[in-house]
Amino acid sequence: MATSPTLKNTPLVVSPIDARTNLGKLLTRVDTERRSLIIEKHGTPRAILLSIHDYVRLAAPEPEVLKIIGQESERNQTSSLSSRQIDQLIRTTRAQKKKKK
């Protein structure tokens, strides 16, 4: 089903019963049409279903942010720490903060 650009940005709105009954079809639409799905109960939005693509886009930091974090890590000489070293650094910092309280 082809979707116009304005419809693509419009979320689908369904009741919990419709979501449960038609979950497979709705998952397909959310994925293929890149639309979100709002589940409303008694007219109140309760949950949103996003395609994995949209979720990753929203949850992942922007590339520029990652670049800045990497540069700061290089500057602080923390870019080559092992997981064990990072865990130790976190424990030490938390212990120091606890002592200050």
N, C-alpha and C positions, 0 to 999 in steps of 0.2 A: 504494500500500500504506500503510495507516494504521499508525502506530507509537505504542505507549503511551509516556507520559512517562518511565518507567523505561528502556525500550529506547532512547529518544532519547539518553540520556546514556551508554549503553553503546557503546563503540567496536566496530566490526566488526573481526574479526581474520582475516587471510588469509595464505596463503603467497605468495611471489613469483610462482610459476607461476599460481596463481589470480588474482592481481592483474593479471598480463600478459594472461591469457586473457579475463578479464571486465572489463577496465578501463573500457569504456564504461558498462556497467551499474553498476559500483561508483562511478564519478564521479556518475552520476545519483542513486544512493542517498545519497552523501555530501552532495550539494547539496540534494536534496528533504527528506531526513530530518534534516538538520543533525547528522549523526553523523561522528565521525572514523573513519579506517580505519587500523588498525595492520597493517603488513606484518612478519610474523615469519619468520625463517629458522632452522630447527632449534630452534623454541621460543623463540628470542630476538628481542625486538622490534628491528627494524632501521630502520624509517621510519614516518612518520605522514603520511597524506593528510587535509587539512582542506578544507572548503569555503572559497571565497574570502571569504565573509562572516565565517566564524570566524577566518580568518587576519588579516583587517583588524582585527577586534575585538581580537585578541591583540597585533598588531604596532603599532597606532596608539596614541599616548598618550591618556590620558583627557582629556576636555574641561577638567577643572579644572587639569590640568598645563599644557595649552596656554594657559589664561587666566593662570596664574602666570608662564609664560615671556613672554607678551605684556606683562604689567605690568612685569616686570623689564627688558624691552627698552625700554619707554617711559621708565622711571626712569633707565636708563643712556644714554638718547638714541641707541640703536642701532637703533631701529625703522624708520628711514628710510634706512638705508645701502643703497647699490647693491651688486650682486654683486661688482663690481670693488673697491669699498671694503672689503667683507668679506674678499675674497681678500688684499688688501694688509694688512689688519689681522692676518690669520692668518699671513702671511709674516713680518711684523714681530715678532709674538709668538714665533713659532718661532725666529727668529734671536736674539732676546733670551734665550730659554731655552738655546739652544746655547752662547752666550757664557758663561753662568753655569756650565756643566759643566766 
